[in-house]
């Protein structure tokens, strides 16, 4: 809540925020977040922008930068998820702070840094003094912004955000609501993203069918704007391959049966999703599942849909393929960094690529796998580096879903789903149960 004198300044402001040059602008005030960003940008304070992944926090940061009167090219994104260790974080932040005159520094997920790195950054912000500099120097004229996926209070409670770093950004946090709470802007964002993605592909598409627009308005968009961009990009790939001019709900992967079916009979717990639907709602309605949680659900759905269609595809291979490609894309093709994130060696990535490319046609043409592929990409973009290989994490999730079907599915079929021999599959099952090395 803003103090009275600041709140009144916001309410009495009649000049809309400037939007020229901000990529993705669609006349979406984000329930007041844009107005608040425009106002706070003129104050000499650090700013926290809070909201689930994909809601447009970086767009709000660009509004802060622009409204602070700084030059367009002087905004620097510091992705704290990419730091390998404490020293790497401190070294990169020190470098950026020293050369930050006239810039806006945007810290993405700073709560994922080590406590030492967080506290050192907090001390420099609080004292407005650069650390490890002789003689002591004040911080340059810099605008400081932090992007958080949840409220500052919750991040402290969960033990990921230190109180010292929280204190310097906790003054007037800007909350960016999920797009499901901004229904009036859904079609504006969709049209804007469609134009951008068509330009990238040099495509001319008329737009969305009326059914597609209705489906988008009804969809929950758990992945927010990031999910919308992924779905539209994948839809354009379908349209391009089939020479069609309009995007349908099927192209977007948003099916009518998953949106509204008032005449449907009461479901019975025969499928994975139906079983999930009838479970008691024990969580708050405001809960936003992580990309990994959504991927886990999608993998279960993919297995069950494959079985319903009487198909057996190498989902284990497809899962690893899409994860390797997504991580490689995130780190701009760097084999070394991709290998580090996946806990393997660069030569292995090179060795895997022919197989990944050879499976691309079957993998990309499977409508059943479409949602899992989208969520693999989202997980790769949103995750920080982990002590456990993402390849192992995702394979174990798929393995868990197959093992739940162990009474109805033969072991050789489960092995085919994982793209393994039966002995290898059985060994992996034992390892997952802690029975093997």
N, C-alpha and C positions, 0 to 999 in steps of 0.2 A: 504494500500500500504506500503510495507517495504521500509525503507530508502535504498539508493543505496548500502551502504557497506554491509547491511544485505542481500539484494536481490542478490547481486553478489555472496555472500557466498553460498546461496541456489543453484544458477544456476551452480556454479562450483563444487558442491558436487557430486561426482561420486559414493560414497558408498551408496547402498540402505539401508533403515532403517531395522533394525533387526526385524524379525517377529516371531521368535520362542517363543512359550508360549502365544501368543496373540490370544485368542479365536475369531474365525471368520475371520481370515486373508485370503483374496482371491486374492491377487495381484491387489487390487483396490487402486490406488493412490488418489482417491477421488478428481480428478482435482487439484492436487497439495497440498491438505490438509495434507497428510501424510508426504510429504517432508518438508513442513513448520513446522509441529509438531516436526519432528526429529531435525530440526535446532534450533528452539526456545527452545527445552527442555534443551539445554546446557547453556541457558542464565538464569541469576538469576532474572526472572521477572514473575509476575502472568500472566496466559494465559487464554484468553476467547476463547471458541469454540462455534461457532454460526451455527445453522442450524435447519430446521424443525424437528419435532419429528420423531424418527425412522431412521434417516439418517446414524447413526453410530458415533455419537459424543463421546460416551463412549469408543468406539474402538480407536478413535484418542487420547483420554485422556490416554489410556493404552500405546499408542505409546510414548506420552510425558513422562510418568512414566518410561518406559523401556529405552528410549534414554537418560534420565537424569542420568542413571547409578544406580538407586535405586533397592533394592531387590524386587523380584517378588511379594511377599506377603504383601508389604508395601503400597498398594494403598487403600485408604479409601473413599468410596462413602457416601456423606452426602445429602440425599434427602430432600431438603428444602420444598417440597410439603407436607411432612408428619408432619411438626411441628404444634402443636395444637394452640400455641399462641406465643407472643413475648418472654415470659420468657423461654418457652421450647426451642426456637431457640437459644437464647443467652447462655443458660446453656449447650446445646449440643455442640455448636461451641467452647465455652471456653474449654470444656473438651477435644475436639479433638485437638485444637491448643496447649494446654499444653503438650500433649503426642505425638506431631507430628514429633519428631526428625527422620530424614531419610525417612520420608513418603511423599506420594503425597496425598493431600486432594482435592477431586473432589466435588465441590458444584453444585448439579443439581437444576436448576431453582431458584437461589438465589433471583431473582427479586420478588418472591412470598412471601418472608419474610416481616415482618413489617418494616417500614422505620427506626425505632430505631435499630432493629437488623442488618439491612443492613449497617447503618452508623457506628455502633460499630465495625462490621467486617472490614469496610473500614479503619477506624482509626488505627486499629491494623496492617493492611497490610501496610498502608502508612508510619507509624512510625516504623514498624518492632518491636513493643513492645507489650507485652501481657497486656491486661487490667485487672484491679481488682487484681493485684498481688503486694504484698509488701515483700521486696523491688522490684522496677521495674526490669523486665527481658526482654531481647530481645526474639523475636520469635525463636523457634528452627530452625534447618536446614530443611525447609519444602518446597515442591513444591506445588503451589496453582493454581488450575484450576477451571474455572467456565463454566458450560454448559448453553447456552441461546437458546431459540427457535426462536429468531428473532434478528435483528441487535440491537446493543446497543443503537443506535440513536432512533430507533422506540420504544424500551422499555421505554426510558426516556420520549419520546413524549406522550406515552400512560399513563404515570404516575405511572408505576409499578416499575421501577428501579430508585433508587436515584442517583443523579449526583455524590455523593461521592463514592459510590460503583462502578459506571460506570468508574470513573476516574482511579481507580487502576487496572482495567482489560482492559482498552481501548487501551493499547499500540500497540499490534500487534495481533488483533483477527484473528483466523483461521476460515475460512468459509467452512462448509461441505455442498456441494450442494445436492439437492434431487436426488434420484437414477434415476429418469426419465432423468436427465442430464448426467448420467453415463451409457448409454446403453451398452457399451462394457463390463460392469461388472455385468449386470443383471443375466446372466446365470451362471457366476462364483459364485455369492452369492447364487443363487438357488441351485446349486449342493452342495455347502458347507453346507447350511442349511439342505438340504435333508439328507446328511450324518449324521449330528448331530441329527436330529429328528428320523432317522431310528435307530441310536444307542440307543436313549432313550427308544424306543419301542421294541428293539430287533427284528427289521424287516429287511428283505432283499428285496429291491425294485430295479428293473433294472434302473429306472430313469424316465425321462419325455418323452412323445411322441413328435414327431416333431411338431405336432399341438400345444402341450402345450408350447413348447419353443417359437414358433412363437407368441402365445398369450401373453406370459410373456414379450416378447420384445416390443409388441405393447401396453401393459397395462401402464397406467400412474403412478401406485403405489403411490397414494396420501399419504398412510401411510408408504411409504418407506420400509426399511428393516424389520421393525416391522410387517407391513402388510404381507410381503412375508413370514415371519416365521409363522404367524398365518394361512395363506392360505395353506402352505405346511403341517403344523401340522394337520389341518382339513382334507386335502386330504389323508394323511396317515391313518387317522381314517377310512375313506371310503374304501381305498384299503385293509386295514386289515380285515374289516368286510366282504368284498366281495372276498377276496383271489385273487386279481389281482396284476400284476407285474409292470404295467406302470401307471404313473399318467397322466391323460388327462386334457384338459381345463375345462371340467365339474367338475372334482374332485377339481380343484382349485377355482371354482366359477367364472371363467373368461370366458364369453360366446362370441362366435364368433360374434353374432349380436351386441354386445356392443363394438366390436373392429373395425371391418370394414364391411361395407355392401354397396358397391359402387352402386349396382343395386336397392337398396331400394328406394321406392317412397318417396316423400317429406312428412314428418310426419305431422299429424294433431294433435291438442292439446287435445287428448282424454284421455291420461293417465298422471299420475303425472310427470314421467320422461320426456315425450314428451313436456309437458308444460314448464318444466324447460329448456329443450334444445333450445326452440325457443325464450326464453327471451333474450333481448339485453345484450351483454357483457359489463357491466359497471365497471368491476374490472380489475386491472392489471393482466397480464398473469402470473406474478410471485406469485400471491396470493395462499397460501396454506391453505385450510379450516381446521379447528380444527377437532378433533375426534368427538366432540359433534355436530358440523355442519354436518359432514358426516353421523353421526348416525341419525340425524333428516331427512336427505334426504333418507336414507335407510329405515326408518320406513314408510315413505310415499310410497316408492316403494313396501315394503312388503304388506301394506294394499291393494294397487292396484293390485298386483299380486295375492293375495288371492281372491280378488273379480273376477279377470279374470278367475281364476281356479275354481270358484264357491265353495270356501272353507271358513269356518268361524272357525278360531282357536283362543284360548285365548291368544292373543298376549300380553295383559297387564300382565298376569301371567308370560309368557315366558320372557318378558322384565325384570320384577323384579327378576325372578329366576336367569337369567344370570348375572344381576348386583350384586346380593348378592354373587354369586359364584366368580365373578371376583374380587370384593373387598376383599373377604376372602382369595383368592389366593395371591393377592398383599401383604397382611399383614400376610402371612404365617400361615393362619388358626386361627389367634387370634380373638376370638369372641368379646372380649372387644373392640379392635380397629376397627373391622368391624362394630360393633354396633355404635361406636362413629362417624365414617365416614358417616354411613347411617342415623344418627339421630334417633336411636331406642335403644332398650335395648338388652343385650346379650341373655336373655331368649326368646326374640322374634325370634332371629336368629335360636336358637335351635328348637323352635316351628314350624318355617317355613320349616326346612330341609326335613322332610318326604314328604311334598307336592312338594318341589323342585325336590327331587329324583324321586318321582312318575311321574312327568311330563317330566323327562329327555329324555326318549326314543322318545316320539313324538316331543319334542323340537329339539333334536339333529338330527333327521332324516328328518327334513323339509328343503329342498333345498331353499325354499323361505325365510326362516328365517336365513339362513346361514350367509349372509352379516351383518345383524343386530347384530347377536350374536358376530361376530368378532369385530365389532365396539364398542359394549358394553365393551368388554375386553380391547380394546385400550383406550377408554375413562377412564376406571377405573384405568389403569396404568399411564396415563398421567396427570390426574387431581389433583389439590391441594384440600385440605379440604375447604368446603364451608359452609356458614351460612344457606344454603338451602339444604335439603336432596336430594341427587342424585336420590332417588326413586321418589320423587315428580317431579323433573325436567324432568325425562324421561317419566313418566306417562303423564305429561301435554303435552309433545310433541306428544305422540301417540293420546291423546285425541283431540288435535288440528287438526290432520289429519282426524280423524273420523268426527269431527264437520264440516269440509269442505265438507263432503259428506252427510250432514244432509238432503239435499233435495232429494237425491237419495237412501238413506239407512235408513231403519226403525230403530227407537230408540232401539228396542229389539236386533237387529243385532249388532248395535254399542255397546250395553252393553255386548253382548257375546264376541266381540273382546277384550273388556277391562276386561273380566272375572268378571263382576259385575252384580248385580240385576239392573233392570230398575230404581227403586227409587234411588239407590246408584249412578248410572251413572248420573241421572239428577241432583242430589245434587252436584256431582263433577263438572259438567258443570257450575252450578251456582257459585260455589266457584272459578272456573277458570276465570269467568267474574266479580269477585268481588261482587257477589250478595248474598253470603252466608258466614257463619262463619266457 
